[in-house]
């Protein structure tokens, strides 16, 4: 009996040694050593395959970088910059056309922003009321180098495109409302889109659309919005699209405050079996939802979205905007075959329009806050990084050039001791770094 136990132990030891050696050998294999680009069983999952078709992009001039799902271990070679190699189409930046001046618009628009009262009347009573009085007093804690401008001014559009190109940001994400509609403090600006597209095209910049939560927005109205945008602007040279690995060319849309619509309604629009689905129609695209709270993750999946973005530039303001949560969100997105698009910003201060909101202020620290945010985004290896923002002056998230300015009643913040274009330079630096690192990720 003792002899049998000894033989059994020797056999077990040899078997364990064999298994250990085999596992160590497998760990040294590269993706090119005979494994399929698809993970085991992926071809048997039509829904997952359909999602991957939308997200696996093989970049050309107008496209974002290749989306490689974490489990594929694919080795990919791609190009993601302009023909000159000086701007990058995986760097998207939120842009606003809601500004107006008396000369071109008959009055100041948005620069005279109202002081938003706190929802608690007792707290609201402690803060000033009224609105700003441009040009000396504007609804911002910073003052633009171009002064309080009109978004309709062709020279302003040209200057903005030059600044975007200097920042190497290849995709302008336009805050968009349907014709005749606007935010609570603005005027309709949909008629500006052709001029914006033309200006962007002259500078090799692409334009994507950021659909805002206008009054009455539903999945059915968004269906009509997508159809309108693609029918009217889809053939323009600046209209942002990317080509999938199977050759499909699709536009990308950001849907702001998407959580306001129930996921089952979004599924009617964004799932292949939806009652008015856009999938596999001429109006299909990649649709990116806003994640604010953690519970929104599952709603985004069930709603049929293709990915999620975080928008807010105030680290810690929401679950989605908190850098410490990005790794977990990215893992969730990888498991569910979604894109995760973190949003970074140079800082946050909206007390010029919400004087009671000082607790959400994030000091720029001479660019250090921005660089910390960008580093946090790159740590999760995203396909695309969004920047909040180019010119959201009310919330102090702009990277647009700003000047020092002091009036009798106001002393504006500025970028000193640095130049007015500090944040354009930092954006270019990190866009270049992003693309260098991405080449290493995909090898």
C-alpha positions as CSV (number, residue, x, y, z in Angstrom):
1,X,0.0,0.0,0.0
2,X,2.8,2.4,0.9
3,X,4.5,1.6,-2.5
4,X,1.2,2.5,-4.3
5,X,0.9,5.8,-2.4
6,X,4.5,6.6,-3.4
7,X,3.8,5.9,-7.1
8,X,0.6,8.0,-6.9
9,X,2.5,11.0,-5.4
10,X,5.2,10.8,-8.1
11,X,2.6,10.6,-10.8
12,X,0.7,13.6,-9.4
13,X,4.0,15.6,-9.1
14,X,4.9,14.8,-12.7
15,X,1.4,15.8,-13.9
16,X,1.5,19.1,-12.0
17,X,5.0,19.8,-13.4
18,X,3.7,19.2,-16.9
19,X,0.7,21.5,-16.4
20,X,2.9,24.2,-15.0
21,X,5.4,24.0,-17.9
22,X,2.5,24.2,-20.4
23,X,1.0,27.3,-18.8
24,X,4.4,29.1,-18.6
25,X,4.9,28.3,-22.3
26,X,1.5,29.7,-23.3
27,X,2.2,32.9,-21.4
28,X,5.2,33.6,-23.6
29,X,3.2,33.4,-26.8
30,X,2.4,36.6,-28.8
31,X,-0.9,37.3,-30.6
32,X,0.9,36.5,-33.8
33,X,1.8,33.0,-32.7
34,X,-1.2,31.4,-34.3
35,X,-4.2,32.8,-32.3
36,X,-7.2,34.2,-34.1
37,X,-7.8,37.9,-33.8
38,X,-11.1,37.1,-32.4
39,X,-11.5,35.8,-28.9
40,X,-12.9,32.2,-28.6
41,X,-16.6,32.1,-29.4
42,X,-16.9,35.7,-30.5
43,X,-18.0,34.7,-34.0
44,X,-20.9,32.8,-32.4
45,X,-22.2,36.1,-30.8
46,X,-24.0,38.1,-33.5
47,X,-24.9,41.0,-31.2
48,X,-21.3,41.4,-30.0
49,X,-20.0,41.0,-33.5
50,X,-22.4,43.8,-34.6
51,X,-21.1,46.1,-31.9
52,X,-17.5,45.4,-32.7
53,X,-18.2,46.2,-36.4
54,X,-19.3,49.6,-35.3
55,X,-16.4,50.2,-33.0
56,X,-13.4,48.6,-34.7
57,X,-12.1,51.4,-36.8
58,X,-9.4,51.4,-39.3
59,X,-8.3,55.0,-39.5
60,X,-8.0,57.2,-42.4
61,X,-7.8,61.0,-42.5
62,X,-11.4,61.5,-41.2
63,X,-11.5,58.7,-38.6
64,X,-10.9,58.0,-35.0
65,X,-8.4,55.4,-33.9
66,X,-8.9,51.7,-34.1
67,X,-11.0,50.3,-31.4
68,X,-9.5,47.0,-30.2
69,X,-11.5,45.1,-27.6
70,X,-9.4,44.1,-24.7
71,X,-9.9,40.4,-25.3
72,X,-8.9,40.3,-28.9
73,X,-5.1,40.7,-28.5
74,X,-5.0,42.1,-32.0
75,X,-1.9,43.8,-33.4
76,X,-3.0,46.7,-35.5
77,X,-1.2,49.4,-37.6
78,X,-3.1,52.6,-38.3
79,X,-2.9,56.3,-39.1
80,X,-4.9,58.8,-37.1
81,X,-3.6,62.2,-38.1
82,X,-4.1,64.7,-40.9
83,X,-2.0,64.3,-44.1
84,X,0.5,66.8,-42.6
85,X,0.6,64.8,-39.4
86,X,-0.1,67.9,-37.2
87,X,-3.6,67.3,-35.9
88,X,-5.2,64.2,-34.4
89,X,-8.6,62.9,-35.0
90,X,-8.8,61.0,-31.7
91,X,-8.7,64.3,-29.8
92,X,-12.3,65.7,-29.7
93,X,-13.1,69.1,-28.2
94,X,-16.5,70.5,-27.2
95,X,-17.4,73.8,-29.0
96,X,-20.2,76.4,-28.6
97,X,-21.7,78.8,-31.1
98,X,-24.1,80.5,-28.7
99,X,-22.3,83.9,-28.4
100,X,-23.6,87.1,-29.9
101,X,-22.8,90.9,-30.0
102,X,-24.9,93.9,-30.8
103,X,-23.0,94.5,-34.1
104,X,-23.8,91.1,-35.6
105,X,-26.7,89.8,-33.5
106,X,-28.5,93.0,-32.4
107,X,-27.6,92.4,-28.7
108,X,-25.1,90.5,-26.5
109,X,-26.0,86.9,-26.3
110,X,-24.6,84.6,-23.5
111,X,-21.9,87.1,-22.5
112,X,-24.7,88.8,-20.5
113,X,-25.6,85.5,-18.9
114,X,-28.1,85.7,-16.0
115,X,-26.9,84.9,-12.4
116,X,-28.6,81.6,-11.9
117,X,-30.4,81.5,-8.5
118,X,-29.8,78.5,-6.1
119,X,-32.8,76.2,-6.0
120,X,-33.1,76.7,-2.2
121,X,-34.7,80.2,-1.7
122,X,-32.9,80.6,1.7
123,X,-29.5,80.1,0.1
124,X,-30.5,82.1,-3.0
125,X,-31.2,85.1,-0.8
126,X,-27.6,85.3,0.2
127,X,-26.3,85.8,-3.4
128,X,-26.6,88.6,-6.0
129,X,-29.2,88.5,-8.7
130,X,-29.5,90.0,-12.2
131,X,-27.3,89.5,-15.2
132,X,-23.9,90.6,-16.6
133,X,-23.4,93.8,-18.6
134,X,-20.9,93.3,-21.4
135,X,-18.4,94.2,-22.7
136,X,-16.6,95.1,-19.4
137,X,-18.7,92.7,-17.3
138,X,-19.2,89.3,-18.9
139,X,-20.5,85.9,-17.7
140,X,-17.1,84.4,-17.2
141,X,-14.3,84.4,-14.7
142,X,-11.8,84.7,-17.6
143,X,-11.7,87.3,-20.4
144,X,-11.2,86.1,-24.1
145,X,-8.2,87.4,-26.0
146,X,-10.7,88.1,-28.9
147,X,-13.0,90.0,-26.5
148,X,-16.7,89.1,-26.2
149,X,-17.3,88.0,-29.7
150,X,-20.1,86.8,-32.0
151,X,-20.1,83.2,-33.2
152,X,-21.4,84.6,-36.5
153,X,-18.3,86.6,-37.2
154,X,-16.3,84.9,-40.0
155,X,-13.1,86.3,-38.6
156,X,-13.8,84.7,-35.2
157,X,-14.5,81.3,-36.8
158,X,-11.2,81.5,-38.7
159,X,-9.3,82.4,-35.5
160,X,-10.9,79.5,-33.7
161,X,-10.0,77.0,-36.4
162,X,-6.4,78.3,-36.3
163,X,-6.4,77.9,-32.5
164,X,-7.8,74.3,-32.8
165,X,-5.2,73.5,-35.3
166,X,-2.5,74.9,-33.1
167,X,-3.8,72.6,-30.3
168,X,-3.7,69.6,-32.7
169,X,-7.4,68.8,-31.8
170,X,-8.8,67.3,-35.0
171,X,-12.5,67.0,-34.2
172,X,-14.7,69.9,-33.1
173,X,-17.8,68.6,-31.3
174,X,-20.5,71.1,-31.9
175,X,-23.2,71.8,-29.3
176,X,-26.3,71.4,-31.5
177,X,-30.0,72.2,-31.2
178,X,-32.6,71.6,-33.9
179,X,-33.6,74.5,-36.1
180,X,-35.5,77.2,-34.2
181,X,-34.4,75.9,-30.8
182,X,-31.8,77.0,-28.3
183,X,-30.7,76.8,-24.7
184,X,-32.5,78.9,-22.1
185,X,-30.1,81.8,-22.4
186,X,-29.4,81.8,-26.1
187,X,-30.9,82.1,-29.6
188,X,-31.2,79.5,-32.4
189,X,-27.8,78.9,-34.2
190,X,-28.4,75.9,-36.4
191,X,-28.1,78.2,-39.4
192,X,-24.4,78.7,-38.5
193,X,-23.5,75.1,-39.1
194,X,-22.7,75.5,-42.9
195,X,-20.2,78.4,-42.1
196,X,-18.7,76.4,-39.3
197,X,-18.2,73.3,-41.5
198,X,-16.7,75.4,-44.3
199,X,-14.2,77.1,-41.8
200,X,-13.3,73.7,-40.3
201,X,-12.8,72.2,-43.7
202,X,-10.3,74.9,-44.7
203,X,-8.1,73.9,-41.7
204,X,-8.5,70.1,-42.1
205,X,-10.7,69.9,-38.9
206,X,-13.7,67.6,-38.7
207,X,-17.0,68.3,-37.0
208,X,-19.1,65.9,-34.9
209,X,-22.5,66.8,-33.3
210,X,-23.3,67.0,-29.6
211,X,-27.1,66.7,-29.4
212,X,-28.4,68.8,-26.5
213,X,-31.4,68.1,-24.3
214,X,-33.9,70.5,-26.0
215,X,-37.5,70.8,-24.8
216,X,-39.5,67.8,-26.0
217,X,-36.4,65.6,-26.9
218,X,-37.3,61.9,-27.2
219,X,-35.9,58.9,-29.0
220,X,-38.3,59.7,-31.9
221,X,-37.2,63.3,-32.2
222,X,-33.5,62.3,-32.0
223,X,-34.3,59.8,-34.9
224,X,-35.5,62.9,-36.9
225,X,-32.5,64.9,-35.8
226,X,-30.0,62.3,-37.0
227,X,-31.8,62.0,-40.3
228,X,-31.7,65.8,-40.7
229,X,-28.1,66.2,-39.8
230,X,-26.9,63.4,-42.1
231,X,-29.2,64.4,-45.0
232,X,-28.1,68.1,-44.8
233,X,-24.4,67.8,-43.8
234,X,-23.4,64.2,-44.4
235,X,-21.7,65.0,-47.7
236,X,-19.6,67.9,-46.5
237,X,-15.9,67.4,-46.4
238,X,-15.7,68.4,-42.7
239,X,-18.4,66.0,-41.5
240,X,-16.8,63.5,-39.1
241,X,-17.0,59.9,-40.0
242,X,-14.8,56.8,-39.4
243,X,-14.4,53.6,-41.3
244,X,-15.0,50.3,-39.5
245,X,-12.8,47.2,-40.0
246,X,-15.5,45.8,-42.4
247,X,-15.5,49.0,-44.5
248,X,-18.6,50.7,-43.1
249,X,-18.2,54.5,-42.7
250,X,-20.3,55.8,-39.8
251,X,-20.7,59.2,-38.2
252,X,-20.3,59.6,-34.4
253,X,-22.8,61.5,-32.2
254,X,-22.6,62.5,-28.6
255,X,-25.9,62.6,-26.7
256,X,-25.8,65.0,-23.8
257,X,-27.9,64.2,-20.7
258,X,-29.0,61.0,-22.4
259,X,-30.1,59.7,-18.9
260,X,-33.2,61.9,-19.2
261,X,-34.7,59.4,-21.6
262,X,-35.5,55.9,-20.4
263,X,-33.2,53.2,-21.7
264,X,-36.1,51.2,-23.2
265,X,-36.9,54.3,-25.3
266,X,-33.4,54.5,-26.5
267,X,-33.4,50.8,-27.4
268,X,-36.3,51.5,-29.8
269,X,-33.8,53.8,-31.7
270,X,-30.5,52.1,-31.1
271,X,-31.1,48.3,-30.9
272,X,-31.3,46.4,-34.2
273,X,-34.8,45.2,-33.3
274,X,-36.1,48.6,-32.2
275,X,-39.4,49.9,-33.5
276,X,-37.7,52.8,-35.3
277,X,-34.1,51.6,-35.3
278,X,-31.3,53.4,-37.0
279,X,-29.2,50.3,-37.2
280,X,-28.4,48.9,-40.6
281,X,-30.0,52.0,-42.3
282,X,-28.3,54.9,-44.0
283,X,-28.6,56.7,-40.7
284,X,-26.7,54.3,-38.6
285,X,-23.8,55.6,-36.5
286,X,-21.8,55.4,-33.3
287,X,-23.9,56.9,-30.5
288,X,-22.1,58.0,-27.3
289,X,-24.1,58.4,-24.1
290,X,-23.3,60.6,-21.1
291,X,-22.4,58.8,-17.9
292,X,-23.1,60.8,-14.7
293,X,-24.1,58.3,-12.0
294,X,-22.8,54.7,-11.7
295,X,-26.2,53.3,-12.3
296,X,-26.2,54.8,-15.7
297,X,-23.7,52.1,-16.9
298,X,-26.4,49.4,-17.2
299,X,-28.9,51.8,-18.7
300,X,-26.4,52.7,-21.4
301,X,-25.9,49.0,-22.3
302,X,-29.7,48.3,-22.4
303,X,-30.3,51.4,-24.3
304,X,-28.2,50.2,-27.2
305,X,-25.5,52.9,-27.1
306,X,-22.1,52.3,-28.5
307,X,-20.1,54.0,-25.7
308,X,-20.0,56.6,-23.0
309,X,-18.3,59.9,-22.2
310,X,-18.0,61.9,-19.0
311,X,-18.1,65.6,-20.1
312,X,-17.6,67.4,-16.8
313,X,-14.2,69.0,-16.2
314,X,-14.6,69.0,-12.4
315,X,-12.9,65.9,-11.0
316,X,-15.1,64.5,-8.3
317,X,-18.2,66.3,-9.4
318,X,-19.9,63.1,-10.6
319,X,-19.2,59.4,-10.6
320,X,-18.4,59.6,-14.3
321,X,-16.1,62.7,-14.1
322,X,-14.1,61.3,-11.1
323,X,-10.7,60.2,-12.4
324,X,-10.5,57.4,-9.8
325,X,-13.5,55.7,-11.4
326,X,-12.2,55.7,-14.9
327,X,-10.4,52.4,-14.7
328,X,-13.5,50.6,-13.5
329,X,-15.7,52.3,-16.2
330,X,-13.2,51.3,-18.9
331,X,-13.2,47.7,-17.6
332,X,-17.0,47.7,-17.7
333,X,-17.0,49.1,-21.3
334,X,-14.5,46.5,-22.4
335,X,-16.6,43.7,-21.0
336,X,-19.7,45.1,-22.8
337,X,-17.8,46.0,-26.0
338,X,-18.4,49.7,-25.5
339,X,-16.2,52.7,-26.2
340,X,-15.1,54.7,-23.1
341,X,-14.3,58.3,-23.9
342,X,-13.0,60.2,-20.9
343,X,-13.4,64.0,-20.8
344,X,-10.7,66.2,-19.5
345,X,-10.5,69.9,-18.8
346,X,-8.1,72.6,-17.7
347,X,-10.1,73.5,-14.7
348,X,-13.6,74.5,-13.6
349,X,-15.1,77.7,-12.2
350,X,-18.7,78.8,-12.9
351,X,-19.2,81.2,-10.0
352,X,-19.7,84.1,-12.5
353,X,-23.1,82.6,-13.4
354,X,-23.6,80.3,-10.3
355,X,-22.2,82.3,-7.5
356,X,-23.2,79.7,-4.9
357,X,-21.2,76.9,-6.6
358,X,-17.7,77.6,-5.3
359,X,-17.3,74.0,-3.9
360,X,-17.1,72.6,-7.5
361,X,-14.3,75.0,-8.5
362,X,-11.1,73.3,-9.7
363,X,-8.1,75.6,-9.8
364,X,-6.0,75.4,-12.9
365,X,-2.7,75.5,-11.0
366,X,-0.9,77.0,-14.0
367,X,-1.8,74.0,-16.2
368,X,-1.1,71.3,-13.7
369,X,-4.7,70.3,-13.2
370,X,-5.1,69.9,-17.0
371,X,-2.0,67.7,-17.3
372,X,-3.1,65.6,-14.3
373,X,-6.5,65.1,-16.0
374,X,-4.9,64.2,-19.3
375,X,-2.5,61.7,-17.7
376,X,-5.5,60.1,-15.9
377,X,-7.2,59.7,-19.2
378,X,-4.2,58.1,-20.9
379,X,-3.8,55.7,-18.1
380,X,-7.0,53.8,-19.1
381,X,-5.9,53.6,-22.8
382,X,-9.0,55.1,-24.4
383,X,-9.7,55.2,-28.2
384,X,-10.7,58.9,-28.0
385,X,-10.1,61.7,-25.5
386,X,-12.6,64.6,-25.3
387,X,-11.7,68.0,-24.0
388,X,-14.2,70.1,-22.1
389,X,-13.9,72.6,-23.7
390,X,-12.7,75.0,-26.4
391,X,-15.0,77.9,-25.4
392,X,-17.4,77.2,-22.6
393,X,-16.5,80.4,-20.9
394,X,-19.3,80.4,-18.4
395,X,-17.9,77.3,-16.6
396,X,-14.3,78.3,-17.0
397,X,-13.3,75.2,-18.9
398,X,-12.1,76.9,-22.0
399,X,-8.7,76.3,-23.6
400,X,-9.2,79.3,-26.0
401,X,-6.7,82.1,-25.5
402,X,-7.5,84.5,-22.6
403,X,-6.0,87.8,-21.5
404,X,-5.5,89.5,-18.1
405,X,-8.1,92.1,-17.6
406,X,-9.1,94.4,-14.8
407,X,-12.1,96.8,-14.7
408,X,-13.6,99.1,-12.1
409,X,-15.8,96.2,-10.8
410,X,-14.1,93.0,-12.0
411,X,-10.6,91.4,-11.9
412,X,-10.6,88.5,-14.3
413,X,-8.6,85.3,-13.9
414,X,-5.9,84.7,-16.5
415,X,-3.2,82.3,-17.6
416,X,-0.2,84.3,-16.2
417,X,2.7,83.8,-15.8
418,X,2.2,81.9,-19.1
419,X,1.1,83.2,-22.5
420,X,-2.6,83.4,-23.6
421,X,-2.2,80.2,-25.7
422,X,-0.8,78.1,-22.8
423,X,-3.7,75.6,-23.0
424,X,-3.4,75.3,-26.7
425,X,0.2,74.3,-26.3
426,X,-0.5,71.9,-23.6
427,X,-3.2,70.2,-25.7
428,X,-0.8,69.7,-28.6
429,X,1.8,68.3,-26.2
430,X,-0.6,65.7,-24.8
431,X,-2.2,65.0,-28.2
432,X,1.2,64.0,-29.5
433,X,1.9,62.0,-26.3
434,X,-1.4,60.3,-26.6
435,X,-0.7,59.1,-30.1
436,X,2.9,58.0,-29.3
437,X,1.6,55.9,-26.4
438,X,-1.2,54.5,-28.5
439,X,1.3,53.1,-31.0
440,X,2.9,51.2,-28.1
441,X,-0.5,50.0,-26.8
442,X,-1.4,48.5,-30.2
443,X,1.9,46.7,-30.8
